[in-house]
Amino acid sequence: MLSESSEMYLQTVFRLSEKSGEVTIGQIAEAMGHSLSTVSEKVRKLTEQGLLLHEWREGVALSEKGKRIAGKLLRKRRLIETFLVRMADYSPYEVHQDACRLEHVVSERLTEALDKMLDYPKRDLYGHPIPSAEGEIRIHDTVPLSKIARGIAAKISVIHATDIEVMKYIDHLGFKPDRTCKVVEKAPFDGPLTIAMNGKTVAVAASLASLIEVETLDC
């Protein structure tokens, strides 16, 4: 049975490498708040256990076994967070800590019961896909809002922010999964974007727009 620490590492690699397929030691360290040496040692151990793929000075990726385990863990996490908000009156901004504790102790049987109770949701509160019971996940063809050209309409798919204050601000601006928007203006040199959405226009920094994944609606 994996330790809680090992489970957290696998989940972190899973999230960071969903698009690219691999991640660096530095990115893992930044995401988890650990030193490079600590992360390097843990990655070495998980690689020896057959859960990660890593060569010296190369990127880190999940093995097939690691993907299945990480996918099942994320399934628990995202179902628990959805349950806490929908059924237990939690704010979306306060679910992380309790969900983090619960995901390591909730059984697969209870996970499936939550899935049924929630009517089998496909995505969590911020649009992240919920993996299947086998740990498999469907990756949609999305791009960061910051990369969308002026005049292009798009549908918001996923909000990737993890910092609570950033999440609150993005939510305050009106960015929510499945909402449509259009890039009206893009300032040069990574300046702010002007976005038409929900009957109004809002300005959003390019750095924040990069956290919002969208599916384009116009060719």
MDAnalysis code that builds the backbone (N, CA, C; Angstrom):
import MDAnalysis as mda
import numpy as np

u = mda.Universe.empty(657, n_residues=219, atom_resindex=np.repeat(np.arange(219), 3), trajectory=True)
u.add_TopologyAttr("name", ["N", "CA", "C"] * 219)
u.add_TopologyAttr("resid", np.arange(1, 220))
u.add_TopologyAttr("resname", ["MET", "LEU", "SER", "GLU", "SER", "SER", "GLU", "MET", "TYR", "LEU", "GLN", "THR", "VAL", "PHE", "ARG", "LEU", "SER", "GLU", "LYS", "SER", "GLY", "GLU", "VAL", "THR", "ILE", "GLY", "GLN", "ILE", "ALA", "GLU", "ALA", "MET", "GLY", "HIS", "SER", "LEU", "SER", "THR", "VAL", "SER", "GLU", "LYS", "VAL", "ARG", "LYS", "LEU", "THR", "GLU", "GLN", "GLY", "LEU", "LEU", "LEU", "HIS", "GLU", "TRP", "ARG", "GLU", "GLY", "VAL", "ALA", "LEU", "SER", "GLU", "LYS", "GLY", "LYS", "ARG", "ILE", "ALA", "GLY", "LYS", "LEU", "LEU", "ARG", "LYS", "ARG", "ARG", "LEU", "ILE", "GLU", "THR", "PHE", "LEU", "VAL", "ARG", "MET", "ALA", "ASP", "TYR", "SER", "PRO", "TYR", "GLU", "VAL", "HIS", "GLN", "ASP", "ALA", "CYS", "ARG", "LEU", "GLU", "HIS", "VAL", "VAL", "SER", "GLU", "ARG", "LEU", "THR", "GLU", "ALA", "LEU", "ASP", "LYS", "MET", "LEU", "ASP", "TYR", "PRO", "LYS", "ARG", "ASP", "LEU", "TYR", "GLY", "HIS", "PRO", "ILE", "PRO", "SER", "ALA", "GLU", "GLY", "GLU", "ILE", "ARG", "ILE", "HIS", "ASP", "THR", "VAL", "PRO", "LEU", "SER", "LYS", "ILE", "ALA", "ARG", "GLY", "ILE", "ALA", "ALA", "LYS", "ILE", "SER", "VAL", "ILE", "HIS", "ALA", "THR", "ASP", "ILE", "GLU", "VAL", "MET", "LYS", "TYR", "ILE", "ASP", "HIS", "LEU", "GLY", "PHE", "LYS", "PRO", "ASP", "ARG", "THR", "CYS", "LYS", "VAL", "VAL", "GLU", "LYS", "ALA", "PRO", "PHE", "ASP", "GLY", "PRO", "LEU", "THR", "ILE", "ALA", "MET", "ASN", "GLY", "LYS", "THR", "VAL", "ALA", "VAL", "ALA", "ALA", "SER", "LEU", "ALA", "SER", "LEU", "ILE", "GLU", "VAL", "GLU", "THR", "LEU", "ASP", "CYS"])
u.atoms.positions = np.array([
    [0.846, -1.202, 0.000],
    [0.000, 0.000, 0.000],
    [0.879, 1.248, 0.000],
    [0.554, 2.188, -0.853],
    [1.360, 3.401, -0.954],
    [1.150, 4.315, 0.238],
    [2.204, 5.041, 0.593],
    [2.088, 6.031, 1.664],
    [1.333, 7.243, 1.128],
    [0.839, 8.069, 2.046],
    [0.142, 9.294, 1.652],
    [1.071, 10.198, 0.847],
    [2.339, 10.251, 1.243],
    [3.312, 11.078, 0.533],
    [3.476, 10.614, -0.910],
    [3.579, 9.298, -1.116],
    [3.741, 8.766, -2.470],
    [2.517, 9.065, -3.318],
    [1.332, 8.940, -2.720],
    [0.108, 9.249, -3.450],
    [0.080, 10.705, -3.892],
    [0.526, 11.608, -3.008],
    [0.539, 13.025, -3.353],
    [1.505, 13.303, -4.508],
    [2.644, 12.634, -4.521],
    [3.602, 12.813, -5.614],
    [3.003, 12.356, -6.945],
    [2.351, 11.196, -6.932],
    [1.765, 10.680, -8.166],
    [0.675, 11.611, -8.691],
    [-0.156, 12.121, -7.800],
    [-1.203, 13.055, -8.212],
    [-0.606, 14.331, -8.803],
    [0.448, 14.828, -8.162],
    [1.078, 16.055, -8.629],
    [1.658, 15.872, -10.022],
    [2.361, 14.767, -10.250],
    [2.919, 14.489, -11.570],
    [1.791, 14.337, -12.591],
    [0.723, 13.673, -12.192],
    [-0.429, 13.491, -13.086],
    [-0.976, 14.835, -13.536],
    [-1.230, 15.715, -12.581],
    [-1.825, 17.022, -12.909],
    [-0.895, 17.860, -13.771],
    [0.380, 17.889, -13.407],
    [1.328, 18.740, -14.119],
    [1.645, 18.236, -15.525],
    [1.475, 16.939, -15.748],
    [1.875, 16.360, -17.031],
    [0.694, 15.968, -17.913],
    [-0.523, 16.394, -17.544],
    [-1.713, 16.013, -18.318],
    [-1.583, 16.384, -19.785],
    [-1.014, 17.556, -20.061],
    [-0.910, 18.030, -21.443],
    [0.386, 17.574, -22.114],
    [1.495, 17.762, -21.407],
    [2.803, 17.539, -22.022],
    [3.283, 16.096, -21.947],
    [2.773, 15.325, -21.000],
    [3.210, 13.941, -20.844],
    [4.343, 13.767, -19.865],
    [5.076, 14.854, -19.581],
    [6.134, 14.779, -18.588],
    [6.309, 16.126, -17.901],
    [7.081, 16.126, -16.818],
    [7.254, 17.313, -16.000],
    [8.667, 17.317, -15.452],
    [9.173, 18.461, -15.038],
    [10.526, 18.537, -14.506],
    [10.530, 18.392, -12.980],
    [11.689, 18.056, -12.450],
    [11.863, 17.976, -10.996],
    [11.528, 19.334, -10.366],
    [11.963, 20.406, -11.022],
    [11.717, 21.752, -10.504],
    [10.241, 22.085, -10.423],
    [9.468, 21.676, -11.427],
    [8.029, 21.933, -11.418],
    [7.341, 21.171, -10.288],
    [7.762, 19.943, -10.049],
    [7.196, 19.159, -8.951],
    [7.526, 19.815, -7.615],
    [8.789, 20.239, -7.477],
    [9.221, 20.875, -6.228],
    [8.432, 22.147, -5.951],
    [8.227, 22.948, -6.986],
    [7.470, 24.200, -6.822],
    [6.026, 23.917, -6.433],
    [5.414, 22.933, -7.096],
    [4.009, 22.616, -6.838],
    [3.792, 22.064, -5.435],
    [4.777, 21.310, -4.921],
    [4.611, 20.651, -3.630],
    [5.262, 21.407, -2.479],
    [6.048, 22.423, -2.815],
    [6.704, 23.196, -1.770],
    [7.860, 22.474, -1.111],
    [8.526, 21.578, -1.866],
    [9.665, 20.825, -1.335],
    [10.953, 21.265, -2.029],
    [12.081, 20.888, -1.443],
    [13.369, 21.206, -2.052],
    [13.633, 20.283, -3.236],
    [14.529, 20.706, -4.125],
    [14.873, 19.889, -5.290],
    [15.469, 18.557, -4.869],
    [16.296, 18.566, -3.821],
    [16.934, 17.326, -3.376],
    [15.908, 16.339, -2.821],
    [14.929, 16.869, -2.072],
    [13.875, 16.009, -1.517],
    [13.054, 15.373, -2.630],
    [12.685, 16.182, -3.625],
    [11.884, 15.678, -4.732],
    [12.686, 14.680, -5.565],
    [13.948, 14.973, -5.809],
    [14.788, 14.065, -6.597],
    [14.876, 12.689, -5.953],
    [15.033, 12.661, -4.638],
    [15.124, 11.385, -3.927],
    [13.808, 10.619, -3.994],
    [12.686, 11.332, -3.833],
    [11.380, 10.673, -3.888],
    [11.101, 10.156, -5.291],
    [11.445, 10.931, -6.296],
    [11.258, 10.497, -7.683],
    [12.082, 9.237, -7.948],
    [13.300, 9.200, -7.409],
    [14.145, 8.007, -7.589],
    [13.464, 6.769, -7.002],
    [12.911, 6.905, -5.803],
    [12.264, 5.765, -5.146],
    [11.015, 5.312, -5.895],
    [10.219, 6.280, -6.351],
    [8.999, 5.922, -7.080],
    [9.323, 5.313, -8.442],
    [10.443, 5.730, -9.025],
    [10.894, 5.134, -10.286],
    [11.307, 3.686, -10.053],
    [12.008, 3.429, -8.961],
    [12.420, 2.066, -8.621],
    [11.212, 1.166, -8.363],
    [10.121, 1.760, -7.884],
    [8.899, 0.996, -7.619],
    [8.063, 0.781, -8.886],
    [8.524, 1.342, -9.995],
    [7.820, 1.158, -11.260],
    [6.629, 2.074, -11.452],
    [6.561, 3.161, -10.679],
    [5.424, 4.081, -10.757],
    [5.728, 5.326, -11.590],
    [7.001, 5.681, -11.688],
    [7.427, 6.822, -12.496],
    [8.472, 6.377, -13.509],
    [8.623, 7.177, -14.556],
    [9.670, 6.981, -15.559],
    [10.580, 8.193, -15.506],
    [11.862, 7.971, -15.259],
    [12.781, 9.099, -15.143],
    [14.217, 8.661, -15.372],
    [14.890, 9.402, -16.213],
    [16.326, 9.222, -16.447],
    [17.043, 10.479, -15.999],
    [18.305, 10.349, -15.669],
    [19.098, 11.481, -15.197],
    [19.007, 12.662, -16.159],
    [18.638, 13.820, -15.609],
    [18.502, 15.067, -16.358],
    [17.413, 15.024, -17.426],
    [16.510, 14.100, -17.300],
    [15.368, 14.034, -18.210],
    [14.085, 14.344, -17.437],
    [12.964, 14.474, -18.166],
    [11.692, 14.751, -17.528],
    [11.163, 13.556, -16.746],
    [10.161, 13.829, -15.940],
    [9.513, 12.796, -15.128],
    [8.140, 12.522, -15.719],
    [7.797, 11.247, -15.879],
    [6.488, 10.855, -16.391],
    [5.963, 9.686, -15.570],
    [4.679, 9.472, -15.640],
    [4.065, 8.340, -14.956],
    [4.186, 7.085, -15.813],
    [4.462, 5.961, -15.179],
    [4.380, 4.681, -15.871],
    [2.904, 4.338, -16.041],
    [2.594, 3.281, -16.788],
    [1.192, 2.893, -16.950],
    [0.569, 2.560, -15.602],
    [1.323, 1.878, -14.754],
    [0.830, 1.551, -13.410],
    [0.621, 2.829, -12.600],
    [1.565, 3.744, -12.698],
    [1.461, 5.010, -11.984],
    [0.268, 5.837, -12.450],
    [-0.004, 5.798, -13.772],
    [-1.147, 6.536, -14.314],
    [-2.460, 6.021, -13.737],
    [-2.590, 4.701, -13.665],
    [-3.834, 4.120, -13.141],
    [-4.050, 4.504, -11.678],
    [-2.986, 4.419, -10.892],
    [-3.102, 4.756, -9.475],
    [-3.420, 6.234, -9.301],
    [-2.685, 7.093, -10.021],
    [-2.908, 8.539, -9.905],
    [-4.304, 8.914, -10.379],
    [-4.770, 8.268, -11.454],
    [-6.107, 8.551, -11.966],
    [-7.186, 8.195, -10.962],
    [-7.032, 7.067, -10.286],
    [-8.008, 6.665, -9.267],
    [-7.992, 7.622, -8.080],
    [-6.804, 8.096, -7.711],
    [-6.704, 9.055, -6.609],
    [-7.373, 10.379, -6.971],
    [-7.130, 10.847, -8.196],
    [-7.760, 12.097, -8.623],
    [-9.271, 11.937, -8.743],
    [-9.715, 10.754, -9.128],
    [-11.151, 10.488, -9.175],
    [-11.760, 10.689, -7.792],
    [-11.124, 10.111, -6.769],
    [-11.601, 10.290, -5.396],
    [-11.625, 11.763, -5.021],
    [-10.499, 12.459, -5.275],
    [-10.383, 13.861, -4.884],
    [-11.485, 14.707, -5.527],
    [-11.672, 14.552, -6.825],
    [-12.613, 15.409, -7.536],
    [-14.064, 15.077, -7.192],
    [-14.360, 13.807, -6.918],
    [-15.706, 13.456, -6.478],
    [-15.969, 13.962, -5.062],
    [-14.976, 13.854, -4.189],
    [-15.131, 14.343, -2.813],
    [-15.366, 15.847, -2.810],
    [-14.565, 16.586, -3.575],
    [-14.733, 18.045, -3.624],
    [-16.112, 18.415, -4.168],
    [-16.545, 17.717, -5.205],
    [-17.866, 17.984, -5.770],
    [-18.959, 17.687, -4.747],
    [-18.807, 16.587, -4.020],
    [-19.777, 16.220, -2.983],
    [-19.823, 17.273, -1.871],
    [-18.668, 17.725, -1.417],
    [-18.628, 18.685, -0.314],
    [-19.311, 20.000, -0.681],
    [-19.178, 20.411, -1.940],
    [-19.806, 21.667, -2.361],
    [-21.302, 21.468, -2.608],
    [-21.647, 20.415, -3.319],
    [-23.057, 20.199, -3.676],
    [-23.908, 19.769, -2.480],
    [-23.370, 18.885, -1.640],
    [-24.180, 18.232, -0.609],
    [-23.891, 18.683, 0.816],
    [-22.698, 19.213, 1.060],
    [-22.314, 19.548, 2.436],
    [-22.155, 21.047, 2.661],
    [-22.565, 21.839, 1.669],
    [-22.596, 23.297, 1.810],
    [-21.214, 23.918, 2.018],
    [-20.181, 23.290, 1.477],
    [-18.841, 23.880, 1.511],
    [-18.730, 24.936, 0.414],
    [-17.913, 25.926, 0.662],
    [-17.546, 26.863, -0.395],
    [-16.497, 26.179, -1.280],
    [-16.484, 26.461, -2.594],
    [-15.453, 25.881, -3.459],
    [-14.039, 26.224, -3.009],
    [-13.926, 27.305, -2.220],
    [-12.598, 27.756, -1.801],
    [-12.114, 27.085, -0.514],
    [-12.954, 26.280, 0.118],
    [-12.557, 25.676, 1.380],
    [-12.582, 24.150, 1.367],
    [-12.728, 23.554, 0.180],
    [-12.823, 22.093, 0.119],
    [-11.463, 21.398, 0.109],
    [-10.426, 22.121, -0.291],
    [-9.139, 21.474, -0.565],
    [-8.597, 20.703, 0.630],
    [-8.557, 21.332, 1.777],
    [-7.920, 20.710, 2.936],
    [-8.632, 19.428, 3.368],
    [-9.957, 19.487, 3.490],
    [-10.696, 18.299, 3.915],
    [-10.679, 17.217, 2.839],
    [-10.783, 17.618, 1.574],
    [-10.739, 16.636, 0.487],
    [-9.385, 15.940, 0.446],
    [-8.324, 16.694, 0.733],
    [-6.973, 16.137, 0.751],
    [-6.847, 15.066, 1.829],
    [-7.463, 15.306, 2.987],
    [-7.437, 14.311, 4.064],
    [-8.260, 13.076, 3.695],
    [-9.451, 13.311, 3.155],
    [-10.391, 12.227, 2.909],
    [-9.962, 11.297, 1.775],
    [-9.293, 11.839, 0.765],
    [-8.984, 11.027, -0.410],
    [-8.092, 9.830, -0.085],
    [-7.340, 9.911, 1.014],
    [-6.418, 8.830, 1.370],
    [-7.086, 7.728, 2.191],
    [-8.311, 7.971, 2.636],
    [-8.984, 6.981, 3.487],
    [-10.310, 6.481, 2.901],
    [-10.845, 7.188, 1.914],
    [-12.115, 6.790, 1.303],
    [-11.903, 5.527, 0.458],
    [-12.760, 4.528, 0.653],
    [-12.653, 3.266, -0.074],
    [-13.190, 3.406, -1.496],
    [-12.868, 2.433, -2.332],
    [-13.392, 2.447, -3.702],
    [-14.914, 2.293, -3.687],
    [-15.421, 1.503, -2.743],
    [-16.872, 1.326, -2.640],
    [-17.565, 2.656, -2.355],
    [-17.017, 3.424, -1.406],
    [-17.607, 4.714, -1.080],
    [-17.442, 5.690, -2.240],
    [-16.316, 5.595, -2.949],
    [-16.100, 6.453, -4.118],
    [-17.190, 6.223, -5.165],
    [-17.511, 4.963, -5.417],
    [-18.550, 4.654, -6.391],
    [-19.924, 5.105, -5.903],
    [-20.144, 5.025, -4.580],
    [-21.417, 5.505, -4.021],
    [-21.545, 7.017, -4.192],
    [-20.448, 7.743, -4.000],
    [-20.458, 9.192, -4.213],
    [-20.754, 9.519, -5.675],
    [-20.139, 8.772, -6.565],
    [-20.346, 8.985, -7.996],
    [-21.829, 8.838, -8.349],
    [-22.448, 7.779, -7.822],
    [-23.873, 7.544, -8.078],
    [-24.732, 8.639, -7.451],
    [-24.410, 9.040, -6.209],
    [-25.173, 10.065, -5.510],
    [-25.136, 11.390, -6.262],
    [-24.003, 11.667, -6.901],
    [-23.819, 12.919, -7.631],
    [-24.300, 12.836, -9.079],
    [-24.892, 11.675, -9.452],
    [-25.418, 11.446, -10.795],
    [-24.306, 11.396, -11.836],
    [-23.205, 10.757, -11.471],
    [-22.104, 10.453, -12.380],
    [-21.553, 11.679, -13.118],
    [-21.066, 12.663, -12.389],
    [-20.517, 13.862, -13.048],
    [-19.286, 13.537, -13.880],
    [-19.152, 14.221, -14.992],
    [-17.996, 14.024, -15.871],
    [-16.841, 14.957, -15.529],
    [-17.196, 16.098, -14.897],
    [-16.159, 17.078, -14.562],
    [-16.385, 17.609, -13.146],
    [-15.332, 18.147, -12.563],
    [-15.451, 18.700, -11.220],
    [-15.874, 20.162, -11.282],
    [-15.785, 20.851, -10.149],
    [-16.279, 22.224, -10.028],
    [-15.620, 23.190, -10.998],
    [-14.361, 22.930, -11.322],
    [-13.620, 23.851, -12.180],
    [-13.360, 23.285, -13.568],
    [-14.125, 22.252, -13.915],
    [-14.063, 21.729, -15.275],
    [-13.061, 20.617, -15.506],
    [-12.280, 20.243, -14.480],
    [-11.325, 19.156, -14.667],
    [-12.074, 17.840, -14.871],
    [-11.680, 17.039, -15.849],
    [-12.369, 15.767, -16.071],
    [-12.174, 14.813, -14.890],
    [-13.235, 14.100, -14.541],
    [-13.154, 13.115, -13.465],
    [-12.791, 11.772, -14.087],
    [-11.667, 11.179, -13.687],
    [-11.253, 9.898, -14.270],
    [-12.291, 8.800, -14.050],
    [-12.228, 7.780, -14.881],
    [-13.125, 6.636, -14.745],
    [-12.726, 5.804, -13.527],
    [-13.543, 4.810, -13.208],
    [-13.248, 3.926, -12.071],
    [-11.932, 3.172, -12.285],
    [-11.501, 3.042, -13.530],
    [-10.235, 2.372, -13.836],
    [-9.056, 3.339, -13.815],
    [-9.331, 4.609, -13.553],
    [-8.264, 5.601, -13.496],
    [-7.941, 6.238, -14.830],
    [-8.767, 5.979, -15.844],
    [-8.526, 6.553, -17.165],
    [-9.182, 7.924, -17.259],
    [-8.572, 8.794, -18.046],
    [-9.073, 10.161, -18.146],
    [-9.055, 10.611, -19.601],
    [-10.096, 11.329, -19.997],
    [-10.172, 11.868, -21.359],
    [-9.644, 13.297, -21.361],
    [-8.660, 13.558, -22.199],
    [-8.084, 14.893, -22.310],
    [-8.707, 15.595, -23.512],
    [-9.379, 16.700, -23.258],
    [-10.007, 17.455, -24.336],
    [-8.988, 18.362, -25.028],
    [-9.271, 18.704, -26.256],
    [-8.381, 19.557, -27.046],
    [-8.650, 21.014, -26.680],
    [-7.907, 21.507, -25.718],
    [-8.089, 22.882, -25.252],
    [-6.784, 23.662, -25.360],
    [-6.909, 24.983, -25.287],
    [-5.739, 25.863, -25.300],
    [-5.961, 26.949, -24.251],
    [-4.877, 27.544, -23.737],
    [-5.043, 28.647, -22.779],
    [-5.727, 29.839, -23.448],
    [-6.581, 30.512, -22.718],
    [-7.259, 31.700, -23.238],
    [-6.251, 32.743, -23.708],
    [-5.097, 32.791, -23.067],
    [-4.068, 33.770, -23.428],
    [-3.531, 33.565, -24.845],
    [-3.739, 32.373, -25.413],
    [-3.228, 32.067, -26.752],
    [-4.269, 32.301, -27.854],
    [-5.488, 32.648, -27.460],
    [-6.551, 32.844, -28.441],
    [-6.392, 34.199, -29.139],
    [-6.562, 34.198, -30.443],
    [-6.412, 35.437, -31.219],
    [-7.617, 36.352, -31.036],
    [-7.399, 37.615, -31.281],
    [-8.475, 38.601, -31.193],
    [-9.604, 38.257, -32.158],
    [-10.842, 38.390, -31.675],
    [-12.003, 38.117, -32.503],
    [-12.499, 36.684, -32.461],
    [-11.771, 35.818, -31.780],
    [-12.151, 34.405, -31.714],
    [-13.031, 34.135, -30.493],
    [-14.110, 33.401, -30.697],
    [-14.995, 32.996, -29.598],
    [-14.568, 31.631, -29.084],
    [-14.826, 31.390, -27.807],
    [-14.408, 30.126, -27.202],
    [-15.334, 29.759, -26.049],
    [-15.323, 28.488, -25.698],
    [-16.066, 28.015, -24.539],
    [-15.080, 27.643, -23.445],
    [-15.314, 28.144, -22.248],
    [-14.416, 27.871, -21.130],
    [-14.531, 26.407, -20.734],
    [-13.392, 25.751, -20.634],
    [-13.388, 24.321, -20.327],
    [-12.895, 24.034, -18.910],
    [-11.709, 24.553, -18.574],
    [-11.092, 24.237, -17.285],
    [-10.446, 25.478, -16.686],
    [-10.597, 25.639, -15.371],
    [-9.875, 26.675, -14.626],
    [-8.773, 25.981, -13.853],
    [-7.525, 26.307, -14.140],
    [-6.397, 25.580, -13.547],
    [-5.828, 26.220, -12.281],
    [-6.379, 27.304, -11.829],
    [-5.825, 27.991, -10.654],
    [-5.899, 27.109, -9.411],
    [-4.861, 27.177, -8.580],
    [-4.847, 26.443, -7.310],
    [-4.781, 27.394, -6.120],
    [-4.254, 28.599, -6.324],
    [-4.214, 29.591, -5.257],
    [-5.635, 30.103, -5.001],
    [-6.056, 30.092, -3.749],
    [-7.437, 30.435, -3.413],
    [-7.793, 31.856, -3.829],
    [-6.896, 32.813, -3.581],
    [-7.200, 34.197, -3.938],
    [-7.290, 34.371, -5.452],
    [-6.455, 33.663, -6.181],
    [-6.532, 33.711, -7.643],
    [-7.843, 33.093, -8.110],
    [-8.234, 31.973, -7.505],
    [-9.499, 31.328, -7.849],
    [-10.674, 32.272, -7.621],
    [-10.650, 32.958, -6.480],
    [-11.730, 33.895, -6.162],
    [-11.799, 35.018, -7.182],
    [-10.638, 35.532, -7.587],
    [-10.626, 36.659, -8.526],
    [-11.115, 36.229, -9.905],
    [-10.671, 35.064, -10.366],
    [-11.122, 34.560, -11.662],
    [-12.637, 34.332, -11.634],
    [-13.120, 33.797, -10.523],
    [-14.555, 33.583, -10.359],
    [-15.300, 34.914, -10.345],
    [-14.735, 35.902, -9.665],
    [-15.336, 37.245, -9.590],
    [-15.456, 37.871, -10.981],
    [-14.475, 37.620, -11.830],
    [-14.514, 38.164, -13.183],
    [-15.586, 37.493, -14.035],
    [-16.052, 36.330, -13.597],
    [-17.132, 35.656, -14.314],
    [-16.727, 34.447, -15.128],
    [-15.461, 34.027, -15.039],
    [-15.006, 32.872, -15.809],
    [-15.450, 31.580, -15.128],
    [-16.311, 30.821, -15.822],
    [-16.834, 29.568, -15.290],
    [-16.886, 28.531, -16.411],
    [-16.691, 27.255, -16.087],
    [-16.758, 26.217, -17.118],
    [-18.080, 26.268, -17.898],
    [-17.974, 26.072, -19.199],
    [-19.093, 26.036, -20.158],
    [-19.598, 27.416, -20.554],
    [-19.103, 28.476, -19.935],
    [-19.503, 29.823, -20.338],
    [-18.733, 30.203, -21.613],
    [-19.400, 30.879, -22.535],
    [-18.723, 31.304, -23.766],
    [-18.153, 32.710, -23.600],
    [-17.088, 32.968, -24.307],
    [-16.445, 34.284, -24.252],
    [-15.799, 34.581, -25.595],
    [-15.380, 35.827, -25.765],
    [-14.743, 36.235, -27.011],
    [-13.632, 37.226, -26.708],
    [-12.496, 37.028, -27.341],
    [-11.360, 37.936, -27.163],
    [-11.603, 39.179, -28.015],
    [-11.802, 40.303, -27.348],
    [-12.085, 41.565, -28.051],
    [-10.800, 42.305, -28.384],
    [-9.866, 42.281, -27.460],
    [-8.607, 43.016, -27.650],
    [-7.492, 42.308, -26.898],
    [-6.276, 42.377, -27.459],
    [-5.085, 41.833, -26.796],
    [-4.000, 42.900, -26.810],
    [-3.598, 43.335, -25.635],
    [-2.521, 44.326, -25.554],
    [-1.197, 43.648, -25.894],
    [-0.263, 44.382, -26.514],
    [1.026, 43.776, -26.876],
    [1.901, 43.523, -25.655],
    [2.981, 42.742, -25.884],
    [3.986, 42.469, -24.853],
    [3.369, 41.840, -23.591],
    [2.514, 40.832, -23.820],
    [1.867, 40.111, -22.717],
    [1.017, 41.020, -21.834],
    [0.441, 42.029, -22.450],
    [-0.468, 42.908, -21.706],
    [-1.820, 42.242, -21.514],
    [-2.762, 42.938, -20.884],
    [-4.064, 42.336, -20.576],
    [-4.905, 42.056, -21.820],
    [-5.836, 41.107, -21.653],
    [-6.797, 40.790, -22.696],
    [-8.138, 41.399, -22.301],
    [-8.873, 41.897, -23.282],
    [-10.246, 42.356, -23.046],
    [-11.173, 41.262, -23.551],
    [-12.018, 40.760, -22.661],
    [-12.870, 39.621, -22.965],
    [-14.338, 40.011, -22.871],
    [-15.107, 39.693, -23.911],
    [-16.561, 39.871, -23.884],
    [-17.178, 38.573, -23.381],
    [-18.003, 38.701, -22.330],
    [-18.550, 37.496, -21.718],
    [-19.772, 37.846, -20.886],
    [-20.815, 37.060, -21.054],
    [-22.005, 37.212, -20.217],
    [-22.576, 38.641, -20.265],
    [-22.550, 39.254, -21.458],
    [-23.138, 40.567, -21.634],
    [-22.288, 41.735, -21.167],
    [-21.025, 41.515, -20.856],
    [-20.150, 42.604, -20.439],
    [-18.727, 42.310, -20.892],
    [-17.842, 43.298, -20.734],
    [-16.434, 43.088, -21.050],
    [-15.603, 43.209, -19.774],
    [-14.585, 42.372, -19.691],
    [-13.683, 42.404, -18.544],
    [-12.249, 42.366, -19.045],
    [-11.355, 42.975, -18.286],
    [-9.927, 42.927, -18.593],
    [-9.283, 41.891, -17.683],
    [-8.454, 41.057, -18.260],
    [-7.789, 40.012, -17.483],
    [-6.322, 39.951, -17.890],
    [-5.446, 39.854, -16.901],
    [-4.010, 39.784, -17.176],
    [-3.686, 38.513, -17.963],
    [-2.688, 38.601, -18.809],
    [-2.297, 37.448, -19.619],
    [-1.897, 36.266, -18.733],
    [-1.279, 36.562, -17.589],
    [-0.856, 35.485, -16.685],
    [-2.056, 34.726, -16.130],
    [-3.156, 35.441, -15.865],
    [-4.373, 34.776, -15.389],
    [-5.088, 34.066, -16.538],
    [-5.092, 34.690, -17.704],
    [-5.733, 34.071, -18.868],
    [-5.063, 32.748, -19.220],
    [-3.788, 32.614, -18.897],
    [-3.081, 31.366, -19.192],
    [-3.565, 30.208, -18.316],
    [-4.268, 30.523, -17.219],
    [-4.794, 29.493, -16.317],
    [-6.180, 29.011, -16.731],
    [-6.747, 29.658, -17.754],
    [-8.111, 29.345, -18.196],
    [-8.029, 28.616, -19.536],
    [-8.374, 27.336, -19.536],
    [-8.330, 26.537, -20.763],
    [-9.683, 26.640, -21.472],
    [-9.627, 26.821, -22.784],
    [-10.863, 26.991, -23.559],
    [-10.847, 26.115, -24.803],
    [-12.040, 25.897, -25.345],
    [-12.204, 25.234, -26.645],
    [-12.695, 26.291, -27.611],
    [-11.977, 26.480, -28.723],
    [-12.369, 27.510, -29.674],
    [-13.640, 27.119, -30.415],
    [-14.460, 28.130, -30.709],
    [-15.727, 27.912, -31.397],
    [-15.681, 28.377, -32.834],
    [-14.735, 29.276, -33.160],
    [-14.588, 29.788, -34.517],
    [-13.336, 29.197, -35.147],
    [-13.380, 29.010, -36.426],
    [-12.194, 28.533, -37.147],
    [-11.290, 29.707, -37.495],
])
